[in-house]
Each structure stands twice: as structure tokens, then as C-alpha cells.
Amino acid sequence: MPSGKFTAKDVTAVLEDVKTLLSETNVSDGTLAGEAPTAALALLDPRGVDAAVRQDMVTRFDPEEAYPHETGVRVKGTMTYKVSPAGELVVDADYTFVHPLVRAGEGHEVLPGVDEVARVVVRRRMTLTARDGKLVLDAYASEVANHDCSAPKDGTLHPLFAEGRWKAAQAAEGALVDPYDRARALPDGPGHCVTPTRT
């Protein structure tokens, strides 16, 4: 749909860039296995995006710890756009990614031949402005559930399996949250780690 001075082609191109940014940083097989989504991150204007935020925008797992289950990533979210008072195209994206994972090496079977599956739930909310061929990050917030909040910030997520989930729930200092409740407000800023009521 055209919007203001922007043609339908203009709008589609920007929305495709945002989609590429989200999918390559959160769904791509290579990224999930630890690769850097360099081309996708290059869509961002580097000004105003520090290294910590760039790292937080990427979902990675250590393949020696866990790997994606064959059922694949579930994605749910919304993307809307508008023309700002300054006449620029602004995109708001709010997506939840559910990553099913299996332990690497000797896994724990819940039934004979059936490995335990842990689900890490990642929600990302961002506002981006299309400017001079780049995406300018105006606002960003993220939350991850069923990740070991005490783990070193090494650029990867560390899923909690049954025993780890139980221990995390017992040690939780804040309230438990439902990571699937998309009506729940997401606190501003990156890197919020929460203990889920369910995965």
C-alpha cells in the first residue's frame, strides 16, 4: 500500500529489509548455530547501535550445548508502518520466536527414543526508520525466557532443561512471567531475562 510520498514499491522494499533483519538474526540455521549475520546487520545504520545491542539482537546457541529440534522455530508477531511528521517511513515490529532445542551429546530421554526438548522464547520489539538506504534503530527492547540468566554474556543463549527450569523457578527473585502473553508490556531496553511460567 502506498503511504504519503512513498509508493507501494518503496514500502515493500523497507518492509522486506525489516523482515530480512528479523529472520536472519533469529531464524536462520547458520545464525542459530553461531554464525554472525553480517549482511543482515549491515542493513542497520551503525550510528546509535552499540555493540551490546547488536549482539543482543541476534539469537545464537552453542552447537556443543544444544541444537534446534527438527520441528523448527515458531514465529508470531506484528509489523506496522506509518509516515512520521518528518515525512519518513517508520516501521514498528514486535515478534516472539520460540526455539525448540535438544541437548547436544548425551540427551535426556523423556521416553525411550524421545529426547527432552527445551523451548527458549525470545521476544523482540523495535522501531526502525528508513533513512538514506539504511534502517535507523529508534527504539529496541528484548526479553528471553528459559535461558540461564546467570550464564556469562558470551553472545549465545543457554537453554534450561527440566532440572535447570526447576532450579531457576525456585531461585527466581522476580515474578514468573508467561512468555507467550503478547499483551503483556515489554520493559524498555535490551537483554531482559525472565523465568517463565511455561515453555
C-alpha positions as CSV (number, residue, x, y, z in Angstrom):
1,M,0.0,0.0,0.0
2,P,1.3,3.5,-0.8
3,S,1.7,5.8,2.1
4,G,2.3,9.5,1.8
5,K,5.1,10.2,-0.7
6,F,6.1,6.6,-0.6
7,T,5.0,4.2,-3.4
8,A,3.9,0.7,-2.8
9,K,7.3,-0.4,-4.1
10,D,9.1,1.8,-1.6
11,V,7.1,0.5,1.3
12,T,7.5,-3.1,0.3
13,A,11.3,-2.7,0.0
14,V,11.6,-1.3,3.5
15,L,9.3,-4.0,5.0
16,E,11.4,-6.7,3.2
17,D,14.5,-5.2,4.8
18,V,13.0,-5.4,8.2
19,K,11.8,-8.9,7.6
20,T,15.3,-9.9,6.4
21,L,16.8,-8.3,9.5
22,L,14.5,-10.2,11.8
23,S,14.7,-13.6,10.1
24,E,18.4,-13.6,9.5
25,T,19.1,-12.7,13.2
26,N,16.5,-15.0,14.7
27,V,15.6,-17.9,12.4
28,S,18.5,-18.6,10.0
29,D,20.0,-22.0,10.6
30,G,23.5,-20.6,10.3
31,T,22.9,-17.8,12.8
32,L,21.3,-20.2,15.3
33,A,24.4,-22.4,15.1
34,G,26.6,-19.5,15.9
35,E,27.4,-17.7,12.7
36,A,27.3,-13.9,12.5
37,P,24.5,-12.5,10.4
38,T,26.8,-9.8,9.0
39,A,24.7,-9.0,5.9
40,A,21.5,-8.6,7.8
41,L,23.1,-6.4,10.5
42,A,24.6,-4.3,7.7
43,L,21.0,-3.1,6.9
44,L,21.2,-1.1,10.2
45,D,22.7,2.4,10.3
46,P,25.6,1.7,12.7
47,R,25.2,5.1,14.4
48,G,23.3,4.8,17.6
49,V,23.5,1.0,17.7
50,D,26.2,0.0,20.1
51,A,28.0,-3.4,20.1
52,A,25.9,-4.7,23.1
53,V,22.6,-4.0,21.3
54,R,23.9,-5.5,18.0
55,Q,24.9,-8.7,19.9
56,D,21.6,-8.8,21.8
57,M,19.6,-8.6,18.5
58,V,21.0,-12.0,17.4
59,T,19.7,-15.4,18.6
60,R,22.6,-17.9,18.8
61,F,23.1,-21.2,20.5
62,D,26.3,-23.1,21.2
63,P,26.1,-26.3,19.0
64,E,28.2,-28.2,21.6
65,E,25.5,-27.4,24.2
66,A,22.2,-27.7,22.2
67,Y,20.9,-27.7,18.7
68,P,17.5,-26.9,17.1
69,H,14.8,-29.6,17.2
70,E,13.5,-30.7,13.8
71,T,10.1,-29.1,14.4
72,G,11.7,-25.7,13.7
73,V,11.2,-22.2,15.0
74,R,7.7,-20.9,15.7
75,V,7.2,-17.2,15.0
76,K,4.3,-14.9,15.9
77,G,4.2,-11.1,15.7
78,T,3.1,-7.9,14.0
79,M,4.7,-5.4,11.7
80,T,3.1,-2.0,11.1
81,Y,4.3,1.2,9.3
82,K,3.5,4.9,9.2
83,V,4.8,8.1,7.9
84,S,6.4,10.3,10.6
85,P,5.7,14.0,11.0
86,A,9.2,14.4,9.4
87,G,8.0,12.6,6.3
88,E,10.0,9.4,6.9
89,L,8.7,5.8,6.8
90,V,8.7,4.3,10.3
91,V,8.2,0.5,11.0
92,D,7.2,-1.0,14.3
93,A,7.9,-4.7,14.7
94,D,7.0,-6.9,17.7
95,Y,7.8,-10.6,17.3
96,T,8.1,-13.7,19.5
97,F,10.4,-16.5,18.4
98,V,10.0,-20.0,20.1
99,H,13.1,-22.1,19.7
100,P,12.8,-25.8,20.4
101,L,16.2,-27.3,21.4
102,V,17.7,-30.7,22.1
103,R,20.8,-31.3,24.2
104,A,24.0,-32.0,22.2
105,G,25.7,-35.2,23.0
106,E,24.0,-37.4,25.6
107,G,20.5,-36.1,25.8
108,H,17.9,-36.9,28.4
109,E,15.1,-39.1,27.0
110,V,11.7,-38.4,28.4
111,L,10.5,-41.7,26.8
112,P,12.6,-44.4,25.1
113,G,14.0,-42.8,21.9
114,V,12.4,-39.4,22.6
115,D,14.8,-36.7,23.6
116,E,13.8,-33.9,26.0
117,V,13.0,-30.7,24.2
118,A,13.6,-27.3,25.8
119,R,12.0,-24.1,24.4
120,V,13.7,-20.8,24.6
121,V,11.2,-17.9,24.0
122,V,12.7,-14.7,22.6
123,R,10.6,-11.5,22.1
124,R,11.9,-8.5,20.3
125,R,10.3,-5.2,19.8
126,M,11.8,-2.4,17.7
127,T,11.1,0.8,15.9
128,L,13.0,1.5,12.7
129,T,13.1,4.5,10.4
130,A,14.1,4.1,6.8
131,R,16.7,6.8,6.0
132,D,19.3,7.0,3.3
133,G,19.0,3.4,2.4
134,K,19.6,2.2,6.0
135,L,17.4,1.2,8.9
136,V,17.8,3.5,11.8
137,L,17.1,1.9,15.2
138,D,14.9,4.3,17.1
139,A,13.8,2.0,19.9
140,Y,14.6,-1.5,21.0
141,A,13.6,-3.9,23.7
142,S,14.1,-7.7,24.1
143,E,13.2,-10.4,26.5
144,V,14.3,-14.1,26.7
145,A,12.7,-16.8,28.7
146,N,14.0,-20.2,29.7
147,H,17.6,-19.1,29.3
148,D,20.2,-19.4,32.1
149,C,20.1,-15.8,33.4
150,S,23.3,-16.5,35.4
151,A,25.3,-17.6,32.3
152,P,28.2,-15.4,31.1
153,K,27.1,-12.9,28.4
154,D,29.0,-14.7,25.6
155,G,26.7,-14.0,22.7
156,T,24.8,-17.3,22.9
157,L,21.6,-18.4,24.7
158,H,21.8,-21.3,27.1
159,P,18.5,-23.2,27.3
160,L,17.2,-24.6,30.6
161,F,16.1,-28.2,30.5
162,A,13.8,-29.8,33.2
163,E,16.2,-29.7,36.1
164,G,17.5,-26.3,35.3
165,R,14.0,-24.9,34.9
166,W,13.0,-26.2,38.3
167,K,16.1,-24.7,39.9
168,A,15.5,-21.3,38.2
169,A,11.9,-21.2,39.3
170,Q,13.0,-21.9,42.9
171,A,15.6,-19.2,42.8
172,A,13.6,-16.6,40.9
173,E,13.7,-13.2,42.6
174,G,11.1,-11.6,40.5
175,A,7.6,-12.7,39.4
176,L,7.3,-15.5,37.0
177,V,6.0,-14.4,33.6
178,D,4.1,-16.0,30.7
179,P,6.4,-15.5,27.7
180,Y,3.5,-16.3,25.3
181,D,1.4,-13.4,26.6
182,R,1.9,-10.8,23.9
183,A,-0.5,-8.4,25.5
184,R,2.0,-8.1,28.4
185,A,4.1,-4.9,28.2
186,L,7.7,-5.5,27.4
187,P,10.1,-3.3,29.5
188,D,12.2,-0.9,27.5
189,G,15.8,-1.9,26.8
190,P,17.7,-5.0,25.7
191,G,18.6,-8.2,27.5
192,H,15.7,-8.8,29.9
193,C,16.0,-12.4,31.2
194,V,12.9,-13.8,32.8
195,T,11.8,-17.0,34.4
196,P,8.7,-18.4,32.6
197,T,5.6,-19.9,34.0
198,R,5.6,-22.2,31.0
199,T,7.5,-23.0,27.8
